[in-house]
Amino acid sequence: MRKKIALVNQRYGLEVNGGSELHCRQLAEKLSDIYDVEVITTCALNYTDWENYYPEGTEIINGITVRRFKTEKKRDMDRFNRLSEKVLCGEHTPQEEDRWIDEQGPYCPGCVEYIKEHHSEYSVIIFMTYLYYITARSMVMGLDNAFLLPTAHDEPPIYLKYYENVFKGAKAIIYNTSEEKSFIEKKFGVENTPSVIAGVGVDVPDEASLFDAKERYSLNDYILYIGRIDKSKGCGILFDYFSEYKKRNKNDLKLVLVGKSVMDIPKSSDIISLGFVSDEEKFSLIKGSRLLVLASEFESLSMVVLESMVYNKPVLVNGKCMVLKGHCTKSNAGLYFNNYFEFEGALNYMLTHREEYSQMCENAKKYVDENYRWNIIIQKICGLIESL
């Protein structure tokens, strides 16, 4: 009989397009070749309010058994934001931190109770990510088979005292990057906890299935942003910097946006928002772009960076994010900025230095091939599971 393991995530489904949620689905399907895999999750689809969408109970998705539990209340964003201002920015009590965990959600006590009562039925339970209610409440129960895949980065919530016990409750930790490992070990003193740096593999369609994005969307030269269009993702900075760039540089470069918008997008002929697109459209747009740009300060890995690199596309990223900066320095396939003038200089360098740009393109694919292929990642995770 194969060992039975579980993965736990706040959302799960073919319609769910979040970073850690997609990572969880890919990992579950890859690990199912070796283990009997189940996923424990909620009925929520939308991360903003956690409203129930899927039916409660079990279903099979791509061969994986998925156990869903109803959230017991929707998140009130106004109330949550008011509480966050106090808890994340000033003096507060342990009780207020507890309330913040509940308000963060998805508030699903039934899921936590199931894990408490049935955890011994699994050889290992891998919790993804550290931040949300299910992981936060489950990791402090003293489970002897709890692995943590934290997808953590330097952000205000990780400094809450509550999370010290979350990380110290892990029997093993699966990191996405060396930068994440260094930060977490220094922050929580978990150097002796068994761990591995795994990351996520990159699945991309065959290039033959892609189309000419420039022709379809009437584009000439463009840089590409992929992800949620949100101030928390640095999009406000990106819009300001690109708008200033276009004032100072007379060229026909466009900024193309792919993803759901939760903030206002400047009305400009140089900024083109395509909204949510299919994978075929996304990868076709990557292939036709000059480079990928990300202004987020908070990333634990960034799958879109790796997906772009597979298609020989360099990246331009926010240097305040150690993970994104690390991708650039380790791969020699990108540049980073800390202010507008560095943004302008780095962008113009890649647009005008053809030989260096071409070398970055080659380095990008090589970096992914050597570090982020599924066979390498699954071997690392299985090695950690078997060693314990």
C-alpha positions as CSV (number, residue, x, y, z in Angstrom):
1,M,0.0,0.0,0.0
2,R,1.2,3.5,-0.8
3,K,1.6,6.0,2.0
4,K,-1.4,8.4,2.4
5,I,-0.6,12.1,2.6
6,A,-2.7,15.3,2.6
7,L,-2.2,18.8,1.4
8,V,-4.0,21.6,3.1
9,N,-4.8,24.9,1.4
10,Q,-7.4,27.7,1.8
11,R,-8.8,27.3,-1.7
12,Y,-8.6,24.5,-4.3
13,G,-10.2,24.0,-7.7
14,L,-9.7,24.3,-11.5
15,E,-11.3,27.8,-11.2
16,V,-8.8,29.0,-8.6
17,N,-5.9,30.9,-10.0
18,G,-4.0,32.1,-6.9
19,G,-0.2,31.4,-6.6
20,S,-0.1,29.0,-3.6
21,E,-3.4,27.5,-4.7
22,L,-2.2,26.6,-8.1
23,H,1.1,25.4,-6.5
24,C,-0.9,23.1,-4.3
25,R,-2.9,21.6,-7.1
26,Q,0.2,21.0,-9.2
27,L,2.0,19.5,-6.2
28,A,-0.9,17.2,-5.4
29,E,-1.2,15.9,-8.9
30,K,2.6,15.3,-9.2
31,L,2.8,13.6,-5.8
32,S,-0.1,11.3,-6.6
33,D,2.3,9.3,-8.8
34,I,4.0,8.2,-5.6
35,Y,1.5,8.6,-2.7
36,D,-2.2,8.3,-2.1
37,V,-2.9,12.1,-2.0
38,E,-5.9,14.0,-0.6
39,V,-6.5,17.7,-0.4
40,I,-8.2,19.3,2.6
41,T,-9.7,22.7,1.8
42,T,-12.8,25.0,2.0
43,C,-15.8,25.6,-0.2
44,A,-14.5,29.1,-1.0
45,L,-13.6,30.4,-4.4
46,N,-13.1,34.1,-3.7
47,Y,-10.2,35.1,-1.4
48,T,-11.7,38.5,-0.6
49,D,-14.7,37.3,1.4
50,W,-14.4,33.5,1.4
51,E,-18.0,33.0,0.5
52,N,-18.9,29.3,0.0
53,Y,-19.0,28.4,-3.7
54,Y,-18.3,24.7,-4.0
55,P,-20.5,22.0,-2.4
56,E,-19.4,20.7,1.0
57,G,-18.1,17.1,0.9
58,T,-15.7,15.2,-1.2
59,E,-15.1,15.3,-5.0
60,I,-12.5,14.1,-7.4
61,I,-10.5,16.7,-9.4
62,N,-7.9,15.3,-11.9
63,G,-7.8,12.1,-9.9
64,I,-7.2,13.8,-6.5
65,T,-9.7,13.4,-3.6
66,V,-10.7,16.8,-2.4
67,R,-12.4,17.2,1.0
68,R,-14.3,20.5,1.3
69,F,-15.6,22.2,4.5
70,K,-17.9,25.2,4.6
71,T,-16.7,28.5,5.8
72,E,-18.8,29.7,8.7
73,K,-18.8,33.4,7.9
74,K,-17.9,35.8,5.1
75,R,-15.0,38.1,5.6
76,D,-16.0,41.7,6.3
77,M,-13.1,43.6,4.6
78,D,-13.9,47.0,6.2
79,R,-13.9,45.4,9.7
80,F,-10.8,43.3,8.8
81,N,-8.9,46.3,7.5
82,R,-9.7,48.3,10.7
83,L,-8.4,45.5,12.9
84,S,-5.3,45.1,10.7
85,E,-4.4,48.8,11.1
86,K,-4.3,48.2,14.9
87,V,-2.8,44.7,15.0
88,L,-0.2,45.2,12.2
89,C,0.8,48.8,12.9
90,G,0.7,49.3,16.7
91,E,0.3,48.0,20.2
92,H,-2.2,45.2,20.6
93,T,-3.1,42.3,22.8
94,P,-2.8,38.5,22.1
95,Q,-6.6,38.4,22.1
96,E,-6.6,40.9,19.2
97,E,-4.1,38.7,17.3
98,D,-6.4,35.8,17.8
99,R,-9.3,37.8,16.5
100,W,-7.2,38.9,13.5
101,I,-6.5,35.2,12.6
102,D,-10.2,34.5,12.6
103,E,-11.1,37.6,10.6
104,Q,-8.3,36.9,8.1
105,G,-10.0,33.6,7.4
106,P,-11.2,31.5,5.8
107,Y,-13.0,30.9,9.1
108,C,-13.6,27.2,8.9
109,P,-13.5,25.5,12.3
110,G,-15.0,22.3,10.8
111,C,-11.9,21.9,8.7
112,V,-9.5,22.4,11.6
113,E,-11.6,19.9,13.7
114,Y,-11.4,17.3,10.9
115,I,-7.6,17.6,10.9
116,K,-7.4,17.3,14.6
117,E,-9.5,14.1,14.6
118,H,-8.1,12.5,11.5
119,H,-4.5,13.6,11.2
120,S,-3.2,10.2,12.3
121,E,-4.7,8.6,9.2
122,Y,-2.1,10.4,7.1
123,S,1.7,9.8,7.0
124,V,2.3,13.5,6.4
125,I,0.0,16.6,6.2
126,I,1.6,19.4,4.2
127,F,0.1,22.8,5.1
128,M,0.2,25.6,2.5
129,T,0.6,28.6,3.4
130,Y,1.5,29.9,6.8
131,L,-0.8,33.0,6.8
132,Y,-4.4,31.8,6.7
133,Y,-6.7,30.5,9.4
134,I,-6.6,26.8,8.7
135,T,-2.8,26.5,8.8
136,A,-2.5,29.0,11.6
137,R,-4.9,27.1,13.9
138,S,-3.8,23.6,12.9
139,M,-0.1,24.1,13.2
140,V,-0.3,24.9,16.9
141,M,-2.1,21.7,17.8
142,G,1.1,19.7,18.3
143,L,0.5,17.4,15.3
144,D,3.4,14.9,14.9
145,N,3.1,14.7,11.1
146,A,2.7,18.4,10.2
147,F,4.9,19.7,7.4
148,L,4.8,23.4,6.5
149,L,5.2,24.9,3.1
150,P,5.0,28.5,4.2
151,T,5.3,30.6,1.0
152,A,6.6,33.2,3.4
153,H,8.2,36.6,2.9
154,D,9.0,39.7,4.9
155,E,5.6,41.2,5.4
156,P,3.8,42.8,8.4
157,P,1.7,39.7,9.5
158,I,4.7,37.4,9.9
159,Y,5.9,39.6,12.8
160,L,2.8,38.7,14.9
161,K,3.8,36.7,17.9
162,Y,1.2,34.1,17.1
163,Y,3.1,32.8,14.1
164,E,6.1,31.9,16.3
165,N,4.2,28.8,17.4
166,V,3.0,28.1,13.8
167,F,6.6,27.8,12.5
168,K,7.9,26.0,15.6
169,G,5.0,23.5,15.3
170,A,6.4,22.2,12.0
171,K,8.1,18.8,12.0
172,A,9.6,19.8,8.6
173,I,9.6,22.8,6.4
174,I,9.5,23.0,2.6
175,Y,10.9,26.3,1.4
176,N,10.5,27.8,-2.1
177,T,13.8,29.7,-2.2
178,S,17.1,30.1,-0.3
179,E,16.0,33.6,0.6
180,E,12.9,32.4,2.2
181,K,14.8,29.8,4.2
182,S,17.4,32.3,5.5
183,F,14.6,34.7,6.5
184,I,12.5,32.2,8.3
185,E,15.4,30.5,10.1
186,K,16.6,33.9,11.4
187,K,13.2,35.1,12.3
188,F,11.9,32.0,14.2
189,G,15.1,30.1,15.1
190,V,14.1,26.9,13.3
191,E,17.6,26.1,11.9
192,N,17.3,22.6,13.4
193,T,14.0,21.8,11.8
194,P,14.4,19.3,8.9
195,S,13.9,21.2,5.7
196,V,14.4,21.3,1.9
197,I,14.4,24.0,-0.7
198,A,12.1,22.8,-3.4
199,G,10.2,25.5,-5.2
200,V,7.7,24.7,-7.9
201,G,8.0,23.2,-11.3
202,V,7.0,25.0,-14.5
203,D,4.4,23.4,-16.7
204,V,4.1,25.2,-20.1
205,P,2.3,24.3,-23.3
206,D,4.2,23.3,-26.4
207,E,5.2,26.4,-28.4
208,A,3.4,25.0,-31.4
209,S,0.1,25.5,-29.7
210,L,0.7,29.2,-29.2
211,F,-0.3,32.1,-31.5
212,D,1.2,35.4,-32.5
213,A,0.2,37.8,-29.7
214,K,1.5,40.9,-31.4
215,E,-0.7,40.2,-34.4
216,R,-3.8,39.2,-32.5
217,Y,-3.7,42.2,-30.1
218,S,-2.2,44.7,-32.6
219,L,0.9,45.2,-30.5
220,N,4.4,46.1,-31.6
221,D,6.8,46.3,-28.6
222,Y,5.6,45.6,-25.1
223,I,6.5,44.6,-21.6
224,L,4.2,42.4,-19.7
225,Y,2.7,42.2,-16.2
226,I,0.9,39.1,-15.1
227,G,-1.0,38.8,-11.8
228,R,-3.6,40.4,-9.7
229,I,-3.7,44.1,-10.5
230,D,-3.6,45.4,-6.9
231,K,-1.7,48.0,-4.9
232,S,-0.4,45.3,-2.7
233,K,1.3,43.8,-5.7
234,G,3.1,47.0,-6.5
235,C,0.8,48.0,-9.4
236,G,0.5,51.6,-8.2
237,I,4.2,52.0,-8.3
238,L,4.4,50.2,-11.7
239,F,1.7,52.6,-13.2
240,D,3.5,55.7,-11.8
241,Y,6.9,54.6,-13.0
242,F,5.7,53.5,-16.5
243,S,3.7,56.7,-17.0
244,E,6.7,58.8,-16.0
245,Y,8.9,56.6,-18.3
246,K,6.6,57.3,-21.3
247,K,6.8,61.1,-20.6
248,R,10.6,61.0,-20.6
249,N,11.2,58.4,-23.4
250,K,9.7,58.8,-26.8
251,N,9.1,55.3,-28.1
252,D,6.1,53.0,-28.8
253,L,6.6,50.6,-25.9
254,K,3.4,49.5,-24.2
255,L,2.7,48.0,-20.8
256,V,0.3,45.0,-21.2
257,L,-1.6,43.8,-18.1
258,V,-2.9,40.3,-17.6
259,G,-5.0,39.5,-14.5
260,K,-8.0,40.5,-12.5
261,S,-8.1,44.2,-11.5
262,V,-9.0,45.3,-7.9
263,M,-7.7,48.8,-8.4
264,D,-8.2,51.6,-10.9
265,I,-6.0,51.3,-14.1
266,P,-4.8,54.6,-15.6
267,K,-6.5,55.6,-18.8
268,S,-3.7,55.6,-21.3
269,S,-3.1,54.3,-24.8
270,D,0.3,53.0,-23.5
271,I,-1.3,50.8,-20.8
272,I,-3.4,47.9,-22.1
273,S,-5.4,45.7,-19.7
274,L,-6.6,42.4,-21.1
275,G,-8.2,41.1,-17.9
276,F,-8.2,37.4,-17.1
277,V,-7.0,35.3,-20.0
278,S,-6.6,31.6,-20.8
279,D,-3.2,29.8,-20.4
280,E,-2.8,29.7,-24.2
281,E,-3.3,33.5,-24.3
282,K,-1.0,34.0,-21.3
283,F,1.9,32.0,-22.7
284,S,1.4,33.5,-26.2
285,L,1.7,37.0,-24.6
286,I,4.8,35.9,-22.7
287,K,6.4,34.6,-25.9
288,G,5.7,37.9,-27.8
289,S,6.8,40.2,-25.0
290,R,10.1,42.0,-24.5
291,L,10.3,41.1,-20.8
292,L,8.2,40.6,-17.7
293,V,7.9,43.3,-15.1
294,L,6.9,43.0,-11.5
295,A,6.9,45.8,-8.9
296,S,5.8,43.7,-5.9
297,E,7.8,43.9,-2.7
298,F,6.3,40.7,-1.3
299,E,6.8,37.4,-3.2
300,S,7.9,34.0,-1.9
301,L,8.7,32.6,-5.3
302,S,6.7,34.1,-8.3
303,M,5.6,31.4,-10.7
304,V,5.1,34.0,-13.5
305,V,8.8,34.9,-13.3
306,L,9.7,31.2,-13.9
307,E,7.1,30.8,-16.6
308,S,8.5,33.8,-18.4
309,M,12.1,32.5,-18.1
310,V,11.0,29.2,-19.7
311,Y,10.3,31.2,-22.9
312,N,13.7,33.0,-22.7
313,K,12.2,36.2,-21.3
314,P,14.3,38.2,-18.8
315,V,12.6,40.0,-15.9
316,L,12.6,43.5,-14.4
317,V,11.6,43.4,-10.7
318,N,11.4,45.3,-7.5
319,G,14.8,45.1,-5.7
320,K,13.1,45.5,-2.3
321,C,11.8,41.9,-2.7
322,M,14.7,39.6,-1.8
323,V,13.3,36.6,-3.6
324,L,12.8,38.5,-6.9
325,K,16.2,40.1,-6.6
326,G,17.6,36.7,-5.9
327,H,16.2,35.3,-9.1
328,C,18.0,38.1,-11.0
329,T,21.3,37.7,-9.4
330,K,21.4,33.9,-9.5
331,S,20.2,33.6,-13.1
332,N,21.9,36.7,-14.7
333,A,18.6,36.9,-16.5
334,G,17.1,40.1,-15.1
335,L,17.6,43.5,-13.5
336,Y,16.0,45.1,-10.5
337,F,15.2,48.6,-9.4
338,N,14.7,50.5,-6.1
339,N,13.5,53.8,-7.4
340,Y,12.2,55.4,-10.6
341,F,15.6,56.2,-12.2
342,E,16.8,52.7,-11.7
343,F,13.6,51.4,-13.3
344,E,14.2,53.7,-16.3
345,G,17.8,52.8,-16.6
346,A,17.3,49.1,-16.3
347,L,14.4,49.1,-18.8
348,N,16.4,51.2,-21.4
349,Y,19.5,49.0,-20.9
350,M,17.5,45.9,-21.9
351,L,15.9,47.7,-24.8
352,T,19.1,49.0,-26.3
353,H,21.9,46.5,-25.4
354,R,21.0,43.7,-27.8
355,E,23.9,41.4,-27.1
356,E,23.5,41.6,-23.3
357,Y,19.7,41.2,-23.7
358,S,20.2,38.1,-25.8
359,Q,22.5,36.5,-23.2
360,M,19.9,37.2,-20.5
361,C,17.3,35.4,-22.6
362,E,19.6,32.3,-22.8
363,N,20.4,32.5,-19.1
364,A,16.6,32.6,-18.2
365,K,15.8,29.2,-19.7
366,K,18.9,27.7,-18.3
367,Y,18.1,28.9,-14.8
368,V,14.7,27.2,-14.8
369,D,16.0,24.0,-16.4
370,E,18.6,23.6,-13.6
371,N,16.4,24.6,-10.7
372,Y,12.7,24.4,-11.3
373,R,11.8,21.2,-13.1
374,W,9.2,18.9,-11.5
375,N,11.4,15.8,-11.4
376,I,14.0,17.7,-9.3
377,I,11.4,19.2,-6.9
378,I,9.4,16.0,-6.3
379,Q,12.6,14.1,-5.6
380,K,13.5,16.6,-2.9
381,I,10.1,16.6,-1.3
382,C,9.8,12.8,-1.3
383,G,13.3,12.6,0.1
384,L,12.2,14.8,3.1
385,I,9.1,12.7,3.6
386,E,10.9,9.4,3.6
387,S,13.7,10.7,5.8
388,L,11.2,11.3,8.6
